[in-house]
């Protein structure tokens, strides 16, 4: 007797899927990204190099329906806020000369992380800046 007769297979409902994989997939990027989503994420990171937090903030407020662009704009915005904190600390430390050396270091680190964000966005990967403070979740 064959168990593959029609009508004997259990029906899966959306509430039956409670595996650990479904929990982690909820926060991941969808399997198929459009080229427009990737392009907007790349423009977000390129704009972050030159304009700071503005591109991330604009895309975060405008692109609510695109989860990938929303995710990357949050990441760029978090990185920009972290960098702003770093520049404030460097400013106060510049009164004792140490901060003068921190300004170029922060600029190079900003450039490196934004380039890594551009490369990740071109590939459609979710890029996370390692040392960013996650204020926007």
N, C-alpha and C positions, 0 to 999 in steps of 0.2 A: 504494500500500500504506500502511495506517495503522499507525503505531507504537504506538497505544494498545490493542493487543490484550491481553486478560487473560493474566497469567502472564509477560509480558515486562518488567514494571517491576521495577527493582531493589528489593530488600527492605532497608529501613533498620533497622539494629539499634541499640540504645542506645550501643554502642561506636563507631558511625560518626559520631556527632555530636560533632565535636571543634572546632567553630568557636569564634571568640572570643566570640560572643554567649552560648554555653552557659556559658562561664567566668564572665562577668559576671552572668548570670541566677542563678547558684547563690547569690550573696550578696544578691540582691534579695528583696524581699517577694513572696510569691505573688500571682498576678493577682487572685484572689478572696479578699477578707478578709471574715470574718463581722463582723456588728455587735458581737458580744460581744468580739471581739479589739480592735476600735477603742475600745469602751467601757472595757475594762481598761487600754488604753494611755493613754486620757484620765485615768482615775482614778490611774494611776501618776504622771502629770505633775502633777495637782492635789495629790496626796499629797506629792509632792516639794517643793512650795511650803511646805507646813506642817510636814511631818514629816522632811524631809531625805532621808537615804539609806534609811530603813526600807521605804517602799513598793517601791522599786526592788529592794532585796535580797529582800524577801518574794516578789515576782512572779518574780524571777530564779530563785529556788530552787523555786517551786511550779509555774510554767507552763513546763515543759520541752517540751511537745508543740506549743505555739503559737509559731511562729517570729517572728511580728510582735510579740507581747507580750514575748517573750524579747529581741528586738532593742531594743525601746524601753526595757525595764527595764535592760538593760546600759547604754544611753546615759544614762538618768537616774542610774544608779549611778555611772558615770564622771564625770558632771557634779557629783554630790554630793561625790565624793572630791576633785575639783579645787577645788570651792568650800571644802571643809574645809582644804585646803592654803592657799588664799587667806586664809581667816580666821586661820589660824595665823601666816602671814606678817604680816598686819595687826596681830595681837596683839603680836608682837615689835617691830614698827615703832611701836606706840603709845607705847613708852617714849621715843621721840624725836618724838612728836606727829603724825608723818605717818600712822601707822596709824589714828588717830582719824578721819581723813577717808576712809580706805579702807573702813571698815565699812559706811557707808551706800551707797557705790558698789557694793560687792559685793552688798548686799541688793537694789539696783535691778537689777543685771545678772542676778542669780538670778531675780528675778520676770519679767524680760523673756524670758529663755531658756526658763523653764517655760511661759510663755504661748505662746511660739512652738511649743513641744513639744505643747501642748494643741491648738493649731490644726492642726498637722501630723498629729496622731493622729486628729483628727476627720475629716480628709480621707483618711486611710489612707496617708499618705506616710511615708517613713522620714525622721525628723528627726535631724540631727546638730548638736550644739552646736559652734560653730566653735572655741572655745578649750579644749575639754575634753581632759584627758590620758586617753588610751585605755589604762587599766591592765587592764581586763577586755575580752577580745577575743571 
